[in-house]
Amino acid sequence: MIRFHYQGQGYYNIDLSTYEQAFLHNLYYAMLRIRRIEEEIERRYCEDEMKTPIHLVIGQEATSVGSCAALKTDDRIYATHRTHGNYLAKGGDLKAMISELYCRANGCVASRGGSMHLLDKKAGMDGSSAIVGGIIPIATGSALAAQLQSSDCITGVFFGDGATEEGALWESLNFAALKKLPVIYFCENNFYSVCSPLKNREPAGTRIDKKADAFGVNAEQVDATNVIKVYEATLRAILRINSGAGPAFLECIAYRWRGHSGAGDDSHTGYRDPKEVLHWETVCPVATFYNALIDQGLLHENQARRMEEMINAEIKEAFAYAINSPNPVYEDLNKFAYSD
Ligand SMILES: Cc1ncc(C[n+]2csc(CCOP(=O)(O)OP(=O)(O)O)c2C)c(N)n1
């Protein structure tokens, strides 16, 4: 039997057979796909042909996949600099994303944004911003628009724990709670803002979810190494919104395995203990789910192998497409630039 090297305990008290097998396979496929895409981006980044900063999401895949599995295509999401997982889980086009990383003219934002500003309107991936906390009021405005238009669209916004130190978040929560806006705030707490640990930034015992709760937003903490827990928490949030009870805040806890930006781990710089990284690798969101599916007889290793093959083929094709795509031309330099 193929086993991932790492095993977690996370699923052993969840009976996965209550879910449709195809749904479980889709969750596994989506997480594995993000993992393999990230690994390939990382490998190729070292060739120095991708002229964009990158922020890999390896270790945090379950947040994107579990949440987006509960959202509709018409629902909108917004994200930050660490946006690859959110974009892919919402259905963002892979070729357009890889082209964007190579700054090609057919990139998803026509080479103007790079990795930190991915967008795919057709998939409901409405934008991302590298300004920490900056996307949160924009997403809150999107939820206000949906409410004013009497649309059933829900907005999800993803941001890191670093954004909880920006006033923009708390102003947005206050407004969203006041207006009972259809918005879910997904705080991806990975314990670090670049190389500053939460324990150096917040008083001991601070709970991010409790702070959000104090603003009148229904908040909960979620084990975001577990895709089912993220999915179920998102469903609860959606039910709450649909009942008219207003916004929700999910503090999704998972760990960033790679460095803050670029390729590889950066633990050697001393801001985190390499043993901490090893610990979190034992609760790998992809591997623990795989092992649980195999153990509960809900996935066969041949099916898993087939998924790997399909993903590898798609990745190969997307990179070839991007690398062979045209660069932007000088004449288009001012395209998309506006001034009064
Ligand atoms: C307003 C603002 N301040 C500082 C920065 C520099 N910066 C870029 S990413 C980052 C860390 C963000 O940490 P977090 O929000 O926890 O997200 P993570 O990188 O952990 O996913 C900082 C401080 C920025 N981009 N914007």
The ligand as an SDF file (V2000), in Angstrom:
LIG
                    3D

 26 27  0  0  0  0  0  0  0  0999 V2000
    0.1450   47.0980    5.1420 C   0  0  0  0  0  0  0  0  0  0  0  0
    1.3280   46.1990    4.9400 C   0  0  0  0  0  0  0  0  0  0  0  0
    2.2830   46.1370    5.8890 N   0  0  0  0  0  0  0  0  0  0  0  0
    3.3530   45.3260    5.7290 C   0  0  0  0  0  0  0  0  0  0  0  0
    3.4940   44.5890    4.5910 C   0  0  0  0  0  0  0  0  0  0  0  0
    4.6830   43.6610    4.3990 C   0  0  0  0  0  0  0  0  0  0  0  0
    4.2520   42.2650    4.5290 N   0  0  0  0  0  0  0  0  0  0  0  0
    4.0180   41.4970    3.4540 C   0  0  0  0  0  0  0  0  0  0  0  0
    3.4550   39.9650    3.8600 S   0  0  0  0  0  0  0  0  0  0  0  0
    3.5300   40.3340    5.4940 C   0  0  0  0  0  0  0  0  0  0  0  0
    3.1720   39.2810    6.5130 C   0  0  0  0  0  0  0  0  0  0  0  0
    1.7600   38.9580    6.5240 C   0  0  0  0  0  0  0  0  0  0  0  0
    1.5320   37.9310    7.4630 O   0  0  0  0  0  0  0  0  0  0  0  0
    0.1340   37.2760    7.5220 P   0  0  0  0  0  0  0  0  0  0  0  0
   -0.9110   38.3010    7.3010 O   0  0  0  0  0  0  0  0  0  0  0  0
    0.0620   36.5020    8.7850 O   0  0  0  0  0  0  0  0  0  0  0  0
    0.0970   36.3120    6.2490 O   0  0  0  0  0  0  0  0  0  0  0  0
    1.0550   35.0940    5.9030 P   0  0  0  0  0  0  0  0  0  0  0  0
    2.2070   35.6690    5.1340 O   0  0  0  0  0  0  0  0  0  0  0  0
    1.4710   34.4500    7.1670 O   0  0  0  0  0  0  0  0  0  0  0  0
    0.2150   34.2220    5.0420 O   0  0  0  0  0  0  0  0  0  0  0  0
    3.9700   41.6240    5.7130 C   0  0  0  0  0  0  0  0  0  0  0  0
    4.1280   42.2280    7.0470 C   0  0  0  0  0  0  0  0  0  0  0  0
    2.4980   44.6960    3.5990 C   0  0  0  0  0  0  0  0  0  0  0  0
    2.5500   44.0000    2.4640 N   0  0  0  0  0  0  0  0  0  0  0  0
    1.4200   45.4950    3.8210 N   0  0  0  0  0  0  0  0  0  0  0  0
  1  2  1  0
  2  3  1  0
  2 26  2  0
  3  4  2  0
  4  5  1  0
  5  6  1  0
  5 24  2  0
  6  7  1  0
  7  8  2  0
  7 22  1  0
  8  9  1  0
  9 10  1  0
 10 11  1  0
 10 22  2  0
 11 12  1  0
 12 13  1  0
 13 14  1  0
 14 15  2  0
 14 16  1  0
 14 17  1  0
 17 18  1  0
 18 19  2  0
 18 20  1  0
 18 21  1  0
 22 23  1  0
 24 25  1  0
 24 26  1  0
M  CHG  1   7   1
M  END
$$$$
